[in-house]
Amino acid sequence: MAGHALFTPLHLGGALELPNRLAVAPMTRVSATAQGHATQAMADYYADFAAGGFGLVITEGIYTDAAHAQGYLFQPGLADAAQRDAWRPVVDGVHAHGGRIVAQLMHAGALSQGNPHRTTAMAPSAVQPRGQQMAFYRGEGPYRMPQAMTTADIAEAIDGFAQAARRAQQAGFDGVEIHGANGYLLDQFLTSHTNQRDDGYGGSLANRLRLVVEVIQAVRQSTTGGFAIGVRISQAKVNDFTHQWEGGEADAAQIFGTLGAQPIDYLHTTEFEAWRPAFGEHGPSLAALARRHAAVPVLANGSLHEAGQAQGLLARQEADGITLGRGALTHADWPARLRSGAGHIHFDRELLAPIADLANAARHRAAQQTSSSPHTGPQHCMQSPA
């Protein structure tokens, strides 16, 4: 069978058993209601992936509190009971097709570009974010100058993650993924140029890791046994694509060693091309470094829609599972196609224009069908097209 290694079962810690090693990567869809409620269109979208053979679906980033966490207009939340209840049909739809689903919990921090709850953005330090807001998520112009968080603000953010995780478990999710990647709040604390604090959350790498460690512990304490907890980690950011950790492999060893020592069930690394060396022209990939230094399973993301690259990471024992963005967006049945030997077409970036939401995808699909272009399967969009 083509890609047989990808279709072996995978255990994420003691909490989650998956039928295969293929997962859908978290991808921002900005398709919830203005109140942050998941919709029937979202339930259909996520169910498609489970029906198509993905063993695990990781949701888009879900904001955790009704204060400063929200990053985008029409982003879904888990900040209250109504938002929790709106996720239940989504979860049920994935489970009905034999899949498992994890809620990615996200606090945007300084990169918030659409938040009806607060007019200010919060960050470890008052540092102007690099780059421009993302137009396909309804942003325009430079990011706002954020306010530096007080210790009370930090405690509020930690509690937001914990409460959102509890609501996720109540909604029936199989676990949560703590978003520590791509330049959002937890990554802002990790990164020295965005974290200029001189207290216990700044300075040394150990101090800069403190917030994500405290979030992990709070999430674990707020949920009951059998509930999976993962952490997503990256070097690059949505507003700083070429960023790398200053200390190279030494930083990676400390970061992954620290995270792996926490009560988590998996790590999820993301790079543009997951198989490339993390630092320089030679050496291990970021996923391989995570697997080397953290005694937990590692999911790898980054241009792995070519089955040979995905299988290669598993064969070289650089990762335990694979997450797909572009491949899943193009073919919600990517696993079924691999099993059957069916072909794959290339990702169409028109899915992201002008807004990377489900309504735009539906219009694009209708236009393609009208013009008699080859059917590309359910058309979805992205958090990062990897």
C-alpha positions in Angstrom: 0.0 0.0 0.0 1.3 3.4 -0.9 2.5 5.4 2.1 1.9 2.5 4.5 4.0 4.0 7.3 1.6 6.9 7.4 -1.3 4.6 8.0 0.0 2.9 11.2 -1.6 3.9 14.5 -0.1 6.6 16.6 -0.5 7.2 20.4 0.0 10.8 21.6 1.0 10.2 25.1 -1.4 8.1 27.1 -4.3 10.3 26.2 -5.0 10.0 22.5 -4.9 7.0 20.1 -5.0 7.9 16.4 -5.8 5.4 13.5 -3.0 6.9 11.4 -0.2 9.4 11.4 -1.9 12.1 9.2 -3.4 15.2 10.7 -4.8 18.4 9.5 -2.7 21.4 10.5 -4.4 24.4 12.2 -5.4 27.0 9.6 -7.1 30.3 10.2 -10.5 30.5 8.5 -12.1 33.7 10.0 -15.5 32.2 9.3 -17.2 32.2 12.7 -20.0 34.6 13.6 -19.1 38.1 14.8 -19.7 36.8 18.3 -17.0 34.0 17.8 -19.5 31.1 17.4 -18.6 28.2 15.2 -21.1 27.7 12.4 -22.6 24.8 10.4 -20.3 25.7 7.5 -17.4 25.2 9.9 -18.8 21.9 11.0 -19.1 20.7 7.4 -15.6 21.9 6.7 -14.0 20.0 9.6 -16.1 16.9 9.0 -14.8 16.7 5.4 -11.2 16.1 6.7 -12.3 13.2 8.9 -14.4 11.7 6.2 -11.3 12.0 3.9 -9.2 9.8 6.1 -7.3 12.2 8.4 -6.8 10.6 11.8 -6.6 13.9 13.6 -7.9 17.4 12.9 -6.4 20.4 14.7 -8.6 23.4 14.6 -7.8 26.9 13.6 -6.5 29.1 16.4 -9.3 29.7 18.9 -9.2 32.8 21.1 -9.2 32.1 24.8 -10.7 35.1 26.6 -12.9 38.1 26.0 -10.1 40.5 26.7 -7.0 40.7 24.6 -6.7 37.2 23.1 -8.6 37.6 19.9 -6.5 38.1 16.8 -9.0 38.5 13.9 -12.5 39.5 13.3 -14.8 36.5 12.8 -12.3 34.3 14.6 -14.0 31.6 16.8 -13.6 31.6 20.5 -13.8 29.4 23.6 -14.2 32.3 26.0 -17.7 31.6 27.2 -20.4 29.0 27.4 -22.2 30.0 24.2 -19.0 29.7 22.2 -18.3 26.3 23.8 -21.7 25.0 22.9 -21.3 26.2 19.3 -18.3 23.8 18.9 -20.3 20.7 19.8 -21.7 20.1 16.3 -18.2 20.5 14.9 -16.7 18.0 17.3 -19.6 15.5 16.7 -19.2 15.8 13.0 -15.5 14.8 13.1 -16.2 12.0 15.6 -19.0 10.7 13.4 -16.4 9.9 10.7 -14.0 8.2 13.1 -11.6 11.2 13.4 -10.2 12.9 16.5 -10.2 16.6 17.0 -8.0 18.9 19.0 -8.8 22.6 19.7 -5.8 25.0 19.2 -5.9 27.7 21.9 -4.4 31.0 20.8 -3.7 34.4 22.3 -2.6 36.9 19.6 -0.8 39.3 21.8 0.8 42.2 19.9 -0.4 40.7 16.5 -4.1 41.2 17.3 -5.6 43.0 14.3 -9.3 42.6 14.9 -10.6 42.5 18.5 -14.0 43.9 19.4 -13.4 43.3 23.1 -10.5 45.7 23.6 -9.0 48.7 21.7 -5.4 47.9 22.8 -3.1 45.0 22.1 -1.0 43.4 24.8 2.5 42.1 24.6 5.5 41.2 26.8 7.0 44.6 26.0 5.9 47.8 24.2 7.7 46.9 21.0 6.2 47.7 17.5 5.6 44.4 15.7 7.5 44.0 12.4 5.6 43.8 9.1 2.1 44.6 8.1 -1.3 43.3 9.2 -2.6 40.4 7.0 -5.1 41.7 4.4 -6.7 38.2 3.8 -7.7 38.3 7.5 -9.2 41.8 7.1 -6.1 43.6 8.4 -4.6 46.8 7.0 -1.5 48.8 7.6 1.1 48.4 10.4 0.3 46.6 13.6 -0.6 48.8 16.6 1.9 49.6 19.3 1.1 47.2 22.1 1.0 47.8 25.8 3.5 45.9 28.0 1.7 43.4 30.2 1.6 43.7 33.9 1.9 40.5 36.1 -1.9 40.8 36.6 -2.3 40.8 32.8 -0.1 37.7 32.5 -2.2 35.9 35.2 -5.4 36.8 33.3 -3.9 35.4 30.0 -2.9 32.2 31.8 -6.3 31.8 33.3 -7.8 32.4 29.9 -6.0 29.4 28.5 -7.0 27.2 31.4 -10.7 28.1 31.2 -10.8 27.7 27.5 -9.2 24.2 27.8 -11.9 23.3 30.3 -14.6 24.4 28.0 -12.9 22.5 25.1 -13.1 19.3 27.2 -16.8 20.1 28.0 -17.5 20.5 24.3 -16.2 17.0 23.6 -12.8 17.8 22.1 -10.2 15.1 22.4 -7.5 17.6 23.5 -6.1 21.0 23.1 -3.0 22.4 21.4 -1.4 25.4 23.0 -0.3 27.8 20.3 3.3 28.8 21.1 4.3 29.5 17.5 4.1 31.9 14.6 4.7 35.1 16.6 1.6 35.1 18.8 1.7 35.9 22.5 3.6 32.9 23.9 6.1 33.2 21.0 6.5 36.9 21.7 7.6 36.0 25.3 10.0 33.5 23.9 11.6 35.9 21.4 14.2 38.3 22.8 13.5 41.2 20.5 9.8 41.3 21.4 10.5 40.4 25.1 12.5 43.1 26.7 11.3 42.5 30.2 13.6 42.7 33.2 11.4 40.5 35.6 11.0 36.8 35.9 9.4 36.6 32.4 12.3 38.2 30.5 16.0 38.1 30.0 17.3 34.5 30.0 15.8 31.8 27.8 14.6 30.0 30.8 12.7 33.1 31.9 11.3 33.7 28.4 10.0 30.1 28.5 8.3 30.7 31.8 4.9 31.8 30.4 4.4 28.8 28.1 5.4 26.5 31.0 2.9 28.1 33.3 0.2 27.9 30.6 0.8 24.2 30.2 0.6 23.6 33.9 -2.6 25.6 34.2 -4.2 23.8 31.3 -3.3 20.4 32.7 -4.7 21.4 36.1 -7.9 22.6 34.6 -8.7 19.4 32.7 -9.3 15.9 33.7 -7.5 12.7 32.8 -7.5 11.3 29.3 -7.4 14.7 27.7 -4.5 15.4 25.3 -2.4 18.5 25.6 0.0 19.5 22.8 2.2 22.5 22.1 2.9 24.1 18.7 6.3 25.7 18.3 8.1 27.4 15.4 11.0 29.7 14.6 9.3 31.7 11.8 6.4 34.1 12.6 3.5 35.4 10.4 5.1 38.8 10.5 8.8 37.7 10.5 9.0 34.8 8.2 12.8 34.3 8.3 13.3 34.5 12.1 15.6 31.8 13.7 16.4 31.2 17.3 19.5 33.1 18.2 21.3 30.3 20.0 20.8 27.7 17.2 20.8 24.1 18.3 21.6 25.0 21.9 18.4 27.1 22.1 16.5 24.2 20.5 17.9 21.8 23.0 16.8 24.0 25.9 13.4 24.8 24.4 12.4 21.3 23.6 14.0 19.9 26.7 11.9 22.3 28.8 8.7 21.7 27.0 9.2 17.9 26.9 9.5 17.9 30.7 6.1 19.4 31.1 2.8 17.4 31.4 2.1 17.4 27.6 1.4 14.6 25.1 3.0 15.9 22.0 4.9 18.7 20.3 4.0 20.1 16.9 6.8 21.8 15.0 6.3 23.9 11.9 8.8 25.2 9.3 8.3 26.2 5.7 10.0 22.9 4.6 10.0 20.5 7.5 12.8 18.3 6.3 15.4 21.1 5.8 18.1 21.8 8.4 16.8 24.1 11.2 20.0 26.1 11.2 22.4 26.6 8.3 22.9 24.3 5.4 23.5 21.1 7.3 22.3 19.5 10.4 19.0 18.2 11.9 15.5 19.5 11.1 13.5 21.3 13.7 11.3 18.2 14.1 14.4 16.0 14.5 15.7 18.3 17.3 12.3 18.2 19.0 12.3 14.4 18.9 15.9 14.3 20.1 15.4 16.5 23.1 11.8 16.0 24.2 10.5 12.6 25.3 7.1 13.0 23.7 5.8 12.3 20.2 6.5 15.0 17.6 4.1 16.1 14.8 5.9 17.9 11.9 4.4 20.5 9.6 5.8 22.2 6.5 5.4 21.5 2.8 4.8 17.8 3.4 2.0 17.4 0.9 4.4 15.4 -1.3 4.0 12.0 0.1 7.7 11.1 -0.3 8.8 13.9 2.0 6.2 13.0 4.6 7.2 9.3 4.5 10.9 10.3 4.6 10.5 12.1 7.9 8.9 9.1 9.5 11.5 6.7 8.0 14.4 8.8 9.3 12.6 8.9 12.7 12.6 12.7 12.7 8.9 12.8 13.5 6.1 10.6 14.7 3.3 12.1 12.7 2.6 14.6 9.8 0.3 17.6 9.6 -0.8 19.0 6.3 -2.0 22.5 5.4 -1.8 23.0 1.6 -2.4 19.4 0.9 -5.5 19.2 3.1 -6.8 22.5 1.6 -6.5 21.2 -1.9 -7.8 17.7 -1.1 -9.8 17.1 2.1 -9.5 13.4 1.2 -5.7 13.5 0.8 -5.2 10.3 2.9 -7.8 8.4 0.9 -6.2 9.6 -2.3 -2.8 8.3 -1.1 -4.2 5.0 -0.2 -5.9 4.6 -3.6 -3.1 6.0 -5.7 -5.2 8.8 -7.0 -3.4 12.0 -8.2 -3.0 15.3 -6.4 -3.2 18.8 -7.9 -1.3 21.9 -6.8 -2.6 24.3 -4.1 -4.4 27.3 -5.6 -3.6 30.5 -3.8 -6.8 32.1 -5.2 -8.4 30.3 -2.3 -7.0 33.1 -0.1 -8.1 36.1 -2.0 -9.5 38.5 -1.1 -10.4 36.9 2.3 -9.2 33.5 3.5 -12.6 32.4 4.6 -15.0 29.6 3.8 -17.3 31.9 1.8 -14.4 32.9 -0.5 -13.6 29.2 -0.9 -17.2 28.4 -1.9 -17.2 31.2 -4.5 -13.9 30.0 -5.9 -15.2 26.4 -6.2 -18.4 27.5 -7.9 -16.4 29.6 -10.4 -14.1 26.6 -11.1 -17.1 24.4 -11.7 -18.8 26.9 -14.0 -15.6 27.1 -16.1 -15.5 23.3 -16.2 -12.1 23.2 -14.6 -11.1 19.9 -13.0 -12.8 19.5 -9.6 -10.3 20.1 -6.8 -12.2 18.6 -3.9 -13.4 20.7 -0.9 -11.7 24.1 -1.0 -10.3 25.3 2.3 -7.9 27.9 3.4 -5.1 28.4 5.9 -3.3 29.6 9.0 0.0 29.1 7.3 0.1 27.3 3.9 2.3 24.5 4.8 
